[in-house]
């Protein structure tokens, strides 16, 4: 997911997407530990997508407070 795609989402959609990614990351970690994960890069992608979402949410909060 690109940052431009994340910026197009509403705050509610961001929260939902972050929750989904966290759940899928938990599943990926379990599969990784049991050697059932086919592509470890999926874990990296999920972590980075979560970081992008968090960054956008913080930017929006700062902008709403007038600090950005």
C-alpha positions as CSV (number, residue, x, y, z in Angstrom):
1,X,0.0,0.0,0.0
2,X,1.4,3.3,-1.0
3,X,1.3,6.4,1.2
4,X,-0.8,8.2,-1.3
5,X,-3.4,5.4,-1.0
6,X,-3.3,5.7,2.8
7,X,-3.8,9.5,2.6
8,X,-7.0,8.9,0.6
9,X,-8.6,6.9,3.4
10,X,-10.8,8.4,6.1
11,X,-9.9,8.2,9.7
12,X,-12.3,5.4,10.3
13,X,-11.0,3.5,7.3
14,X,-7.5,4.0,8.6
15,X,-8.4,2.5,12.0
16,X,-10.1,-0.5,10.4
17,X,-7.2,-1.1,8.0
18,X,-4.7,-0.9,10.9
19,X,-6.7,-3.4,12.9
20,X,-6.8,-5.8,10.0
21,X,-3.1,-5.5,9.4
22,X,-2.3,-6.1,13.0
23,X,-4.5,-9.3,13.0
24,X,-2.8,-10.5,9.8
25,X,0.6,-9.8,11.2
26,X,-0.2,-11.9,14.2
27,X,-1.2,-14.8,11.9
28,X,2.0,-14.3,9.8
29,X,4.1,-14.4,12.9
30,X,2.5,-17.6,14.0
31,X,3.1,-19.2,10.6
32,X,6.7,-17.9,10.6
33,X,7.4,-19.6,14.0
34,X,5.9,-22.9,12.8
35,X,7.8,-22.7,9.5
36,X,4.6,-22.5,7.5
37,X,5.2,-19.0,6.0
38,X,5.9,-19.1,2.3
39,X,7.0,-15.5,2.0
40,X,8.7,-13.7,4.9
41,X,8.4,-10.4,3.0
42,X,4.7,-10.3,3.7
43,X,5.6,-9.7,7.4
44,X,7.8,-6.8,6.4
45,X,5.1,-5.3,4.1
46,X,2.5,-5.6,6.9
47,X,4.8,-3.8,9.4
48,X,5.6,-1.1,6.9
49,X,1.9,-0.6,6.1
50,X,1.1,-0.2,9.8
51,X,3.9,2.3,10.2
52,X,2.5,4.3,7.2
53,X,-0.9,4.4,8.7
54,X,0.4,5.5,12.1
55,X,2.4,8.2,10.4
56,X,-0.6,9.6,8.5
57,X,-2.7,9.5,11.6
58,X,-0.2,11.5,13.6
59,X,0.2,14.0,10.8
60,X,-3.6,14.5,10.8
61,X,-3.7,14.9,14.6
62,X,-1.0,17.5,14.5
63,X,-2.7,19.4,11.7
64,X,-6.0,19.4,13.6
65,X,-4.2,20.8,16.6
66,X,-2.6,23.5,14.5
67,X,0.9,22.3,15.0
68,X,1.5,21.1,11.5
